[in-house]
């Protein structure tokens, strides 16, 4: 694994999660985060455990986003 590439990829992933593109709704952001995690795993930047961590983080973030929308926040 290339540690520099891994660090850059994870930074990109977290940046998108905290600052999504203006046109993205919660579903689009979630889908893109999952695609990115899948891509990072498929090219060997992250391992299975790291991939699972990203998926869990994206899912938790997505649930909070949806709950916030439903609660009127």
DRENDO-1510 file (C-alpha; in Angstrom, 1 decimal, always signed):
<recs>
REC; n; res; u; v; w
REC; 1; UNK; +0.0; +0.0; +0.0 .
REC; 2; UNK; +1.2; +3.5; -0.8 .
REC; 3; UNK; +0.9; +5.4; +2.5 .
REC; 4; UNK; +0.9; +8.8; +0.8 .
REC; 5; UNK; -1.8; +7.7; -1.6 .
REC; 6; UNK; -3.8; +6.2; +1.2 .
REC; 7; UNK; -3.5; +9.4; +3.3 .
REC; 8; UNK; -4.6; +11.5; +0.4 .
REC; 9; UNK; -7.5; +9.3; -0.4 .
REC; 10; UNK; -8.8; +9.2; +3.2 .
REC; 11; UNK; -8.4; +13.0; +3.4 .
REC; 12; UNK; -10.4; +13.3; +0.2 .
REC; 13; UNK; -13.1; +11.0; +1.5 .
REC; 14; UNK; -13.4; +12.9; +4.8 .
REC; 15; UNK; -13.4; +16.3; +3.1 .
REC; 16; UNK; -16.3; +15.2; +0.9 .
REC; 17; UNK; -18.2; +13.9; +3.9 .
REC; 18; UNK; -17.8; +17.2; +5.8 .
REC; 19; UNK; -18.1; +19.5; +2.8 .
REC; 20; UNK; -20.3; +17.8; +0.2 .
REC; 21; UNK; -20.8; +19.4; -3.2 .
REC; 22; UNK; -23.7; +21.9; -3.2 .
REC; 23; UNK; -25.8; +19.8; -5.6 .
REC; 24; UNK; -25.6; +16.6; -3.4 .
REC; 25; UNK; -28.4; +15.5; -1.2 .
REC; 26; UNK; -27.9; +13.0; +1.6 .
REC; 27; UNK; -28.5; +10.0; -0.6 .
REC; 28; UNK; -26.1; +11.2; -3.3 .
REC; 29; UNK; -23.4; +11.9; -0.7 .
REC; 30; UNK; -23.9; +8.5; +0.9 .
REC; 31; UNK; -23.7; +6.8; -2.5 .
REC; 32; UNK; -20.5; +8.7; -3.4 .
REC; 33; UNK; -18.8; +7.9; -0.1 .
REC; 34; UNK; -19.5; +4.2; -0.5 .
REC; 35; UNK; -18.3; +4.3; -4.1 .
REC; 36; UNK; -15.1; +6.0; -3.0 .
REC; 37; UNK; -14.5; +3.4; -0.3 .
REC; 38; UNK; -15.1; +0.6; -2.7 .
REC; 39; UNK; -12.7; +2.1; -5.2 .
REC; 40; UNK; -10.0; +2.6; -2.6 .
REC; 41; UNK; -10.3; -1.0; -1.5 .
REC; 42; UNK; -10.4; -2.4; -5.1 .
REC; 43; UNK; -7.1; -0.6; -6.0 .
REC; 44; UNK; -5.5; -1.6; -2.7 .
REC; 45; UNK; -5.2; +1.7; -0.9 .
REC; 46; UNK; -7.2; +0.4; +2.1 .
REC; 47; UNK; -7.7; -3.1; +3.5 .
REC; 48; UNK; -11.0; -4.8; +4.5 .
REC; 49; UNK; -11.0; -3.4; +8.0 .
REC; 50; UNK; -10.4; +0.1; +6.8 .
REC; 51; UNK; -13.1; -0.3; +4.2 .
REC; 52; UNK; -15.6; -1.5; +6.8 .
REC; 53; UNK; -14.7; +1.5; +9.0 .
REC; 54; UNK; -15.4; +3.9; +6.1 .
REC; 55; UNK; -18.7; +2.2; +5.3 .
REC; 56; UNK; -19.8; +2.3; +9.0 .
REC; 57; UNK; -18.8; +6.0; +9.3 .
REC; 58; UNK; -20.7; +6.9; +6.1 .
REC; 59; UNK; -23.7; +5.0; +7.3 .
REC; 60; UNK; -23.8; +6.7; +10.7 .
REC; 61; UNK; -23.4; +10.1; +9.1 .
REC; 62; UNK; -26.2; +9.3; +6.6 .
REC; 63; UNK; -28.5; +8.2; +9.4 .
REC; 64; UNK; -27.8; +11.4; +11.3 .
REC; 65; UNK; -28.4; +13.5; +8.2 .
REC; 66; UNK; -31.7; +11.8; +7.5 .
REC; 67; UNK; -32.9; +12.1; +11.1 .
REC; 68; UNK; -32.0; +15.8; +11.0 .
REC; 69; UNK; -34.0; +16.3; +7.9 .
REC; 70; UNK; -37.0; +14.4; +9.3 .
REC; 71; UNK; -36.8; +16.3; +12.5 .
REC; 72; UNK; -36.9; +19.6; +10.7 .
REC; 73; UNK; -33.4; +20.6; +11.7 .
</recs>
